[in-house]
Amino acid sequence: MNQLFRETWIEVNLDAIKKNIQSIRRHIPKQTKIMAVVKANAYGHGSVGVARHALEYGATSLAVAILEEGIVLRKAGIVAPILVLGFTPLSRVKEAIAWNIELSAFQADWIKKADKIIKSTAFTNRLNIHINIDTGMGRLGVRTKSALLSVVTALTSSSSLAWTGIFTHFSTADEPDHTLTKAQHELFVQYLRYLKERGFELPTVHMCNTAATIAFPEYSADMIRLGIGMYGLYPSAYIRQLNRVKLVPALSLKSRFSYVKTMLTPPFTISYGATYIAKRGEVIGTVPIGYADGYSRALSNRGFVLYQGRRLPIAGRVTMDQMMVSLGEGSGKQGDEVVIYGKQGNREIPVDEIAEMLGTINYEVVATLSNRIPRLFLEKGVVVEISHLLPEG
Ligand SMILES: *Cc1c(COP(=O)(O)O)cnc(C)c1O
């Protein structure tokens, strides 16, 4: 740990990721494959480390949101299939083929232009395409059967593209009301049937995110797209309460006091805006993390950290790179460890609790952790890999 430039770090418990993948694996049909969703730096956990280990633990492919994220994985030497879930501009199609990364598409015109672009290159491999169908997410995807037919026709008549997947995405699979999810599934099945009736042989069919996988394992099809559950977080309180799959959070966020002082003489003001006035004799610890690290400024005077088995409240505003906490009349010293998210002894600050305080979801709390924080990957408590801002750091 001495090699850290600043003593704030994320620990990613790979054994938890392994357990989560195995728990999901037991919940779905044997033949269903697992695509590990590692977009947004693996939901803040560190994409290369997570991707590499998820493949080792049983995932057979990876998904990212944007092509650039896929290229990062390829540059790290990952050879498994990688699918881009979002929209890729035609200007980037050459990079997709160069790096052998699969793209999502839903427009015949895009398919035809992509075909031309690839034909103009020297690449001999095909660009793999998964067709996205909008059954109620309203984000990206084919919206009519006739549009689907033109996309599939363009795709199957191309010699430079290959049709490797077809998918949809649920908008409410994490909610107790199943009406829309069932309607989305039914619509998706109708689209698939429509293609089969026209003689098309379907490629890999997939629709389930974590919530749908847990609530509707019967929708698992050829492959599931496992995101938040792999990281040990539930997509919603409802999905947790179903009590079907046990998930173990993989991420902890930790730091060490960069300074501890007893407030004996003025000034007693703490941080910007002087919103916190320490009492005479109060002990204040400085923690080197701030909102630029993804620790929300909205936690000013509200959040807390764990230190020696107790919760210390944040004193004053969270600044860009640092914040202060109150040790009250307790004592502490520079270099002592604090836990910001995760467990310390038998106490815990769950990411879910922070999300609730912030009026958001656990996804956002972890996905916004910045790349300034080093990620330490642990197996059986031993650090096996570190990712730093400086690759050689
Ligand atoms: C992010 C995403 C997923 C993963 O969702 P989780 O809820 O994290 O499991 C799956 N599919 C698509 C299209 C996504 O954008």
The ligand as an ORCA input file, in Angstrom:
! r2SCAN-3c Opt
* xyz 0 1
  C     -26.272     -1.393    -18.477
  C     -27.011     -2.369    -19.281
  C     -27.170     -3.681    -18.825
  C     -26.779     -4.139    -17.437
  O     -27.803     -3.773    -16.536
  P     -27.733     -4.151    -14.977
  O     -28.998     -3.638    -14.438
  O     -26.549     -3.433    -14.447
  O     -27.573     -5.623    -14.907
  C     -27.746     -4.591    -19.684
  N     -28.159     -4.226    -20.914
  C     -28.050     -2.968    -21.374
  C     -28.538     -2.631    -22.739
  C     -27.480     -1.991    -20.580
  O     -27.392     -0.739    -21.030
*
